[in-house]
Amino acid sequence: MQIALPPEVEALVKRQLTSGKYQNAIEVILAGVKLLEQQEDIYQGRLQELQEEASIGLAASQRGEVVDGSTAMGQILSNLRARYGVSGEA
């Protein structure tokens, strides 16, 4: 397979080769593909975590174990004040 790189990508590949970190353009491209794979794995893992957290929240809501937003914020602020010794509002 042969591909034509846009000028900015070609310049990036050349800079990487000049740095001495890579011996040829294929190594640079493979490093980029590997990074893309890692990023996708992280995205998929975080998506799964968010889906699980949403499911937990939905189940808690269905059991009536939730509070309204202003009550939750009050609890959060109270916890922060207690933790950091802050009184009143800023």
N, CA, C and O atoms as a GROMACS GRO file, in nm:
protein
  360
    1MET      N    1   0.085  -0.118   0.000
    1MET     CA    2   0.000   0.000   0.000
    1MET      C    3   0.089   0.123   0.000
    1MET      O    4   0.184   0.133   0.077
    2GLN      N    5   0.056   0.214  -0.086
    2GLN     CA    6   0.127   0.341  -0.088
    2GLN      C    7   0.028   0.451  -0.056
    2GLN      O    8  -0.085   0.451  -0.105
    3ILE      N    9   0.071   0.544   0.027
    3ILE     CA   10  -0.016   0.656   0.062
    3ILE      C   11   0.061   0.786   0.045
    3ILE      O   12   0.183   0.790   0.057
    4ALA      N   13  -0.012   0.891   0.016
    4ALA     CA   14   0.048   1.024   0.004
    4ALA      C   15   0.016   1.099   0.133
    4ALA      O   16  -0.100   1.111   0.172
    5LEU      N   17   0.118   1.149   0.197
    5LEU     CA   18   0.099   1.221   0.322
    5LEU      C   19   0.080   1.370   0.295
    5LEU      O   20   0.147   1.426   0.209
    6PRO      N   21  -0.011   1.432   0.367
    6PRO     CA   22  -0.021   1.578   0.356
    6PRO      C   23   0.112   1.641   0.397
    6PRO      O   24   0.187   1.582   0.475
    7PRO      N   25   0.142   1.759   0.346
    7PRO     CA   26   0.272   1.823   0.373
    7PRO      C   27   0.303   1.837   0.523
    7PRO      O   28   0.417   1.816   0.564
    8GLU      N   29   0.203   1.871   0.606
    8GLU     CA   30   0.229   1.888   0.749
    8GLU      C   31   0.264   1.755   0.816
    8GLU      O   32   0.344   1.752   0.910
    9VAL      N   33   0.204   1.645   0.768
    9VAL     CA   34   0.237   1.513   0.825
    9VAL      C   35   0.374   1.470   0.778
    9VAL      O   36   0.452   1.414   0.855
   10GLU      N   37   0.404   1.496   0.654
   10GLU     CA   38   0.537   1.462   0.602
   10GLU      C   39   0.645   1.539   0.678
   10GLU      O   40   0.752   1.485   0.707
   11ALA      N   41   0.618   1.665   0.710
   11ALA     CA   42   0.713   1.746   0.786
   11ALA      C   43   0.732   1.688   0.926
   11ALA      O   44   0.844   1.685   0.978
   12LEU      N   45   0.624   1.643   0.987
   12LEU     CA   46   0.632   1.581   1.120
   12LEU      C   47   0.718   1.454   1.115
   12LEU      O   48   0.802   1.432   1.202
   13VAL      N   49   0.696   1.372   1.013
   13VAL     CA   50   0.774   1.249   0.998
   13VAL      C   51   0.922   1.285   0.982
   13VAL      O   52   1.008   1.222   1.044
   14LYS      N   53   0.951   1.384   0.902
   14LYS     CA   54   1.091   1.425   0.881
   14LYS      C   55   1.154   1.476   1.010
   14LYS      O   56   1.270   1.447   1.038
   15ARG      N   57   1.077   1.552   1.090
   15ARG     CA   58   1.130   1.601   1.219
   15ARG      C   59   1.161   1.484   1.312
   15ARG      O   60   1.262   1.485   1.382
   16GLN      N   61   1.075   1.385   1.311
   16GLN     CA   62   1.098   1.269   1.397
   16GLN      C   63   1.222   1.191   1.352
   16GLN      O   64   1.299   1.142   1.434
   17LEU      N   65   1.239   1.181   1.222
   17LEU     CA   66   1.358   1.113   1.169
   17LEU      C   67   1.485   1.191   1.203
   17LEU      O   68   1.587   1.132   1.239
   18THR      N   69   1.478   1.323   1.192
   18THR     CA   70   1.592   1.408   1.223
   18THR      C   71   1.631   1.398   1.370
   18THR      O   72   1.748   1.410   1.405
   19SER      N   73   1.530   1.377   1.456
   19SER     CA   74   1.558   1.366   1.600
   19SER      C   75   1.641   1.243   1.633
   19SER      O   76   1.704   1.234   1.738
   20GLY      N   77   1.641   1.146   1.540
   20GLY     CA   78   1.718   1.024   1.563
   20GLY      C   79   1.642   0.919   1.641
   20GLY      O   80   1.695   0.810   1.665
   21LYS      N   81   1.522   0.947   1.680
   21LYS     CA   82   1.444   0.851   1.758
   21LYS      C   83   1.396   0.735   1.671
   21LYS      O   84   1.381   0.623   1.719
   22TYR      N   85   1.374   0.762   1.544
   22TYR     CA   86   1.327   0.660   1.451
   22TYR      C   87   1.425   0.647   1.336
   22TYR      O   88   1.492   0.744   1.298
   23GLN      N   89   1.433   0.526   1.280
   23GLN     CA   90   1.529   0.504   1.172
   23GLN      C   91   1.468   0.522   1.034
   23GLN      O   92   1.539   0.549   0.937
   24ASN      N   93   1.334   0.508   1.025
   24ASN     CA   94   1.270   0.527   0.895
   24ASN      C   95   1.125   0.571   0.914
   24ASN      O   96   1.071   0.567   1.024
   25ALA      N   97   1.064   0.612   0.804
   25ALA     CA   98   0.928   0.665   0.809
   25ALA      C   99   0.828   0.561   0.858
   25ALA      O  100   0.730   0.595   0.925
   26ILE      N  101   0.850   0.435   0.825
   26ILE     CA  102   0.758   0.329   0.868
   26ILE      C  103   0.754   0.322   1.021
   26ILE      O  104   0.647   0.306   1.079
   27GLU      N  105   0.868   0.335   1.086
   27GLU     CA  106   0.872   0.333   1.232
   27GLU      C  107   0.790   0.448   1.291
   27GLU      O  108   0.720   0.431   1.391
   28VAL      N  109   0.799   0.565   1.228
   28VAL     CA  110   0.724   0.681   1.276
   28VAL      C  111   0.574   0.655   1.260
   28VAL      O  112   0.496   0.679   1.353
   29ILE      N  113   0.534   0.605   1.145
   29ILE     CA  114   0.393   0.577   1.118
   29ILE      C  115   0.342   0.470   1.214
   29ILE      O  116   0.231   0.482   1.267
   30LEU      N  117   0.419   0.366   1.237
   30LEU     CA  118   0.377   0.258   1.329
   30LEU      C  119   0.362   0.310   1.471
   30LEU      O  120   0.271   0.268   1.543
   31ALA      N  121   0.449   0.400   1.512
   31ALA     CA  122   0.437   0.460   1.645
   31ALA      C  123   0.307   0.539   1.656
   31ALA      O  124   0.240   0.534   1.759
   32GLY      N  125   0.272   0.610   1.552
   32GLY     CA  126   0.147   0.686   1.551
   32GLY      C  127   0.025   0.594   1.556
   32GLY      O  128  -0.072   0.623   1.626
   33VAL      N  129   0.030   0.485   1.482
   33VAL     CA  130  -0.081   0.389   1.482
   33VAL      C  131  -0.094   0.324   1.619
   33VAL      O  132  -0.205   0.304   1.669
   34LYS      N  133   0.018   0.290   1.680
   34LYS     CA  134   0.015   0.229   1.813
   34LYS      C  135  -0.046   0.327   1.915
   34LYS      O  136  -0.125   0.287   2.000
   35LEU      N  137  -0.009   0.452   1.905
   35LEU     CA  138  -0.065   0.554   1.994
   35LEU      C  139  -0.216   0.568   1.973
   35LEU      O  140  -0.291   0.582   2.069
   36LEU      N  141  -0.259   0.563   1.849
   36LEU     CA  142  -0.401   0.568   1.818
   36LEU      C  143  -0.475   0.448   1.879
   36LEU      O  144  -0.584   0.464   1.933
   37GLU      N  145  -0.416   0.331   1.870
   37GLU     CA  146  -0.476   0.212   1.932
   37GLU      C  147  -0.487   0.227   2.083
   37GLU      O  148  -0.590   0.194   2.142
   38GLN      N  149  -0.382   0.278   2.146
   38GLN     CA  150  -0.385   0.300   2.291
   38GLN      C  151  -0.493   0.400   2.329
   38GLN      O  152  -0.564   0.380   2.428
   39GLN      N  153  -0.505   0.506   2.253
   39GLN     CA  154  -0.607   0.607   2.280
   39GLN      C  155  -0.746   0.546   2.268
   39GLN      O  156  -0.834   0.575   2.349
   40GLU      N  157  -0.768   0.462   2.168
   40GLU     CA  158  -0.897   0.397   2.150
   40GLU      C  159  -0.926   0.302   2.265
   40GLU      O  160  -1.040   0.295   2.312
   41ASP      N  161  -0.825   0.229   2.312
   41ASP     CA  162  -0.844   0.140   2.427
   41ASP      C  163  -0.884   0.218   2.551
   41ASP      O  164  -0.972   0.175   2.626
   42ILE      N  165  -0.820   0.332   2.573
   42ILE     CA  166  -0.853   0.418   2.688
   42ILE      C  167  -0.996   0.468   2.674
   42ILE      O  168  -1.072   0.467   2.771
   43TYR      N  169  -1.032   0.513   2.555
   43TYR     CA  170  -1.168   0.563   2.531
   43TYR      C  171  -1.271   0.454   2.559
   43TYR      O  172  -1.371   0.478   2.627
   44GLN      N  173  -1.247   0.335   2.506
   44GLN     CA  174  -1.342   0.226   2.525
   44GLN      C  175  -1.353   0.187   2.673
   44GLN      O  176  -1.462   0.159   2.722
   45GLY      N  177  -1.240   0.186   2.743
   45GLY     CA  178  -1.242   0.155   2.886
   45GLY      C  179  -1.319   0.258   2.964
   45GLY      O  180  -1.398   0.222   3.052
   46ARG      N  181  -1.298   0.385   2.934
   46ARG     CA  182  -1.370   0.492   3.006
   46ARG      C  183  -1.518   0.490   2.972
   46ARG      O  184  -1.602   0.513   3.059
   47LEU      N  185  -1.552   0.461   2.846
   47LEU     CA  186  -1.692   0.450   2.806
   47LEU      C  187  -1.760   0.339   2.885
   47LEU      O  188  -1.872   0.356   2.932
   48GLN      N  189  -1.693   0.225   2.899
   48GLN     CA  190  -1.749   0.114   2.976
   48GLN      C  191  -1.769   0.154   3.122
   48GLN      O  192  -1.872   0.122   3.182
   49GLU      N  193  -1.671   0.224   3.180
   49GLU     CA  194  -1.683   0.270   3.319
   49GLU      C  195  -1.803   0.363   3.335
   49GLU      O  196  -1.880   0.351   3.430
   50LEU      N  197  -1.820   0.455   3.241
   50LEU     CA  198  -1.932   0.549   3.247
   50LEU      C  199  -2.066   0.477   3.234
   50LEU      O  200  -2.162   0.512   3.302
   51GLN      N  201  -2.071   0.377   3.146
   51GLN     CA  202  -2.194   0.300   3.131
   51GLN      C  203  -2.228   0.226   3.260
   51GLN      O  204  -2.344   0.219   3.300
   52GLU      N  205  -2.126   0.169   3.325
   52GLU     CA  206  -2.148   0.099   3.451
   52GLU      C  207  -2.194   0.196   3.560
   52GLU      O  208  -2.285   0.163   3.637
   53GLU      N  209  -2.133   0.314   3.567
   53GLU     CA  210  -2.172   0.413   3.666
   53GLU      C  211  -2.315   0.462   3.642
   53GLU      O  212  -2.390   0.483   3.736
   54ALA      N  213  -2.352   0.478   3.516
   54ALA     CA  214  -2.488   0.520   3.483
   54ALA      C  215  -2.588   0.412   3.524
   54ALA      O  216  -2.696   0.443   3.574
   55SER      N  217  -2.551   0.288   3.504
   55SER     CA  218  -2.638   0.177   3.543
   55SER      C  219  -2.657   0.174   3.694
   55SER      O  220  -2.767   0.151   3.744
   56ILE      N  221  -2.548   0.196   3.768
   56ILE     CA  222  -2.555   0.201   3.914
   56ILE      C  223  -2.644   0.316   3.958
   56ILE      O  224  -2.727   0.300   4.048
   57GLY      N  225  -2.628   0.432   3.894
   57GLY     CA  226  -2.711   0.548   3.927
   57GLY      C  227  -2.857   0.525   3.897
   57GLY      O  228  -2.944   0.564   3.975
   58LEU      N  229  -2.886   0.462   3.785
   58LEU     CA  230  -3.024   0.432   3.749
   58LEU      C  231  -3.087   0.338   3.851
   58LEU      O  232  -3.200   0.359   3.894
   59ALA      N  233  -3.013   0.234   3.890
   59ALA     CA  234  -3.065   0.140   3.990
   59ALA      C  235  -3.091   0.210   4.122
   59ALA      O  236  -3.192   0.186   4.187
   60ALA      N  237  -2.999   0.299   4.164
   60ALA     CA  238  -3.018   0.373   4.289
   60ALA      C  239  -3.140   0.464   4.278
   60ALA      O  240  -3.218   0.477   4.373
   61SER      N  241  -3.157   0.525   4.163
   61SER     CA  242  -3.272   0.612   4.142
   61SER      C  243  -3.402   0.533   4.150
   61SER      O  244  -3.500   0.579   4.210
   62GLN      N  245  -3.404   0.416   4.091
   62GLN     CA  246  -3.523   0.332   4.094
   62GLN      C  247  -3.556   0.284   4.235
   62GLN      O  248  -3.672   0.256   4.266
   63ARG      N  249  -3.455   0.276   4.320
   63ARG     CA  250  -3.477   0.238   4.460
   63ARG      C  251  -3.508   0.360   4.546
   63ARG      O  252  -3.533   0.347   4.666
   64GLY      N  253  -3.506   0.478   4.485
   64GLY     CA  254  -3.534   0.601   4.559
   64GLY      C  255  -3.418   0.649   4.642
   64GLY      O  256  -3.438   0.722   4.740
   65GLU      N  257  -3.297   0.610   4.607
   65GLU     CA  258  -3.177   0.644   4.684
   65GLU      C  259  -3.103   0.764   4.626
   65GLU      O  260  -2.980   0.766   4.622
   66VAL      N  261  -3.177   0.863   4.581
   66VAL     CA  262  -3.112   0.981   4.524
   66VAL      C  263  -3.164   1.106   4.594
   66VAL      O  264  -3.268   1.104   4.659
   67VAL      N  265  -3.089   1.213   4.579
   67VAL     CA  266  -3.131   1.342   4.634
   67VAL      C  267  -3.133   1.443   4.520
   67VAL      O  268  -3.069   1.423   4.417
   68ASP      N  269  -3.208   1.553   4.540
   68ASP     CA  270  -3.212   1.655   4.435
   68ASP      C  271  -3.079   1.730   4.429
   68ASP      O  272  -2.997   1.721   4.520
   69GLY      N  273  -3.060   1.803   4.321
   69GLY     CA  274  -2.933   1.871   4.295
   69GLY      C  275  -2.891   1.969   4.402
   69GLY      O  276  -2.775   1.970   4.443
   70SER      N  277  -2.984   2.052   4.450
   70SER     CA  278  -2.946   2.152   4.550
   70SER      C  279  -2.908   2.086   4.683
   70SER      O  280  -2.818   2.134   4.752
   71THR      N  281  -2.974   1.977   4.718
   71THR     CA  282  -2.937   1.904   4.840
   71THR      C  283  -2.799   1.843   4.825
   71THR      O  284  -2.717   1.849   4.917
   72ALA      N  285  -2.772   1.784   4.708
   72ALA     CA  286  -2.641   1.723   4.682
   72ALA      C  287  -2.530   1.827   4.689
   72ALA      O  288  -2.425   1.803   4.747
   73MET      N  289  -2.555   1.945   4.628
   73MET     CA  290  -2.453   2.051   4.632
   73MET      C  291  -2.430   2.099   4.774
   73MET      O  292  -2.317   2.128   4.813
   74GLY      N  293  -2.536   2.109   4.852
   74GLY     CA  294  -2.522   2.147   4.993
   74GLY      C  295  -2.436   2.049   5.069
   74GLY      O  296  -2.352   2.088   5.150
   75GLN      N  297  -2.457   1.920   5.042
   75GLN     CA  298  -2.376   1.817   5.109
   75GLN      C  299  -2.230   1.826   5.066
   75GLN      O  300  -2.139   1.813   5.148
   76ILE      N  301  -2.208   1.848   4.938
   76ILE     CA  302  -2.070   1.860   4.887
   76ILE      C  303  -2.001   1.979   4.950
   76ILE      O  304  -1.887   1.967   4.996
   77LEU      N  305  -2.067   2.095   4.951
   77LEU     CA  306  -2.007   2.215   5.010
   77LEU      C  307  -1.980   2.195   5.158
   77LEU      O  308  -1.876   2.238   5.209
   78SER      N  309  -2.072   2.132   5.228
   78SER     CA  310  -2.054   2.106   5.371
   78SER      C  311  -1.931   2.017   5.393
   78SER      O  312  -1.852   2.043   5.484
   79ASN      N  313  -1.916   1.913   5.310
   79ASN     CA  314  -1.800   1.824   5.322
   79ASN      C  315  -1.670   1.899   5.294
   79ASN      O  316  -1.570   1.878   5.363
   80LEU      N  317  -1.671   1.985   5.193
   80LEU     CA  318  -1.550   2.063   5.160
   80LEU      C  319  -1.514   2.158   5.274
   80LEU      O  320  -1.397   2.171   5.310
   81ARG      N  321  -1.613   2.224   5.329
   81ARG     CA  322  -1.588   2.316   5.440
   81ARG      C  323  -1.531   2.242   5.559
   81ARG      O  324  -1.437   2.289   5.624
   82ALA      N  325  -1.587   2.125   5.588
   82ALA     CA  326  -1.538   2.045   5.700
   82ALA      C  327  -1.394   1.998   5.675
   82ALA      O  328  -1.310   1.998   5.765
   83ARG      N  329  -1.368   1.958   5.552
   83ARG     CA  330  -1.233   1.905   5.519
   83ARG      C  331  -1.128   2.013   5.522
   83ARG      O  332  -1.017   1.989   5.571
   84TYR      N  333  -1.161   2.132   5.472
   84TYR     CA  334  -1.061   2.237   5.460
   84TYR      C  335  -1.077   2.350   5.562
   84TYR      O  336  -1.006   2.450   5.555
   85GLY      N  337  -1.170   2.332   5.654
   85GLY     CA  338  -1.187   2.430   5.761
   85GLY      C  339  -1.236   2.564   5.714
   85GLY      O  340  -1.207   2.666   5.777
   86VAL      N  341  -1.310   2.566   5.606
   86VAL     CA  342  -1.362   2.691   5.552
   86VAL      C  343  -1.503   2.712   5.605
   86VAL      O  344  -1.584   2.619   5.608
   87SER      N  345  -1.531   2.833   5.647
   87SER     CA  346  -1.667   2.862   5.694
   87SER      C  347  -1.730   2.968   5.608
   87SER      O  348  -1.660   3.055   5.556
   88GLY      N  349  -1.859   2.963   5.591
   88GLY     CA  350  -1.930   3.064   5.511
   88GLY      C  351  -1.903   3.048   5.364
   88GLY      O  352  -1.849   2.947   5.320
   89GLU      N  353  -1.943   3.151   5.287
   89GLU     CA  354  -1.924   3.148   5.143
   89GLU      C  355  -1.814   3.242   5.100
   89GLU      O  356  -1.785   3.339   5.169
   90ALA      N  357  -1.753   3.214   4.988
   90ALA     CA  358  -1.643   3.296   4.937
   90ALA      C  359  -1.690   3.423   4.876
   90ALA      O  360  -1.609   3.502   4.828
   0.00000   0.00000   0.00000
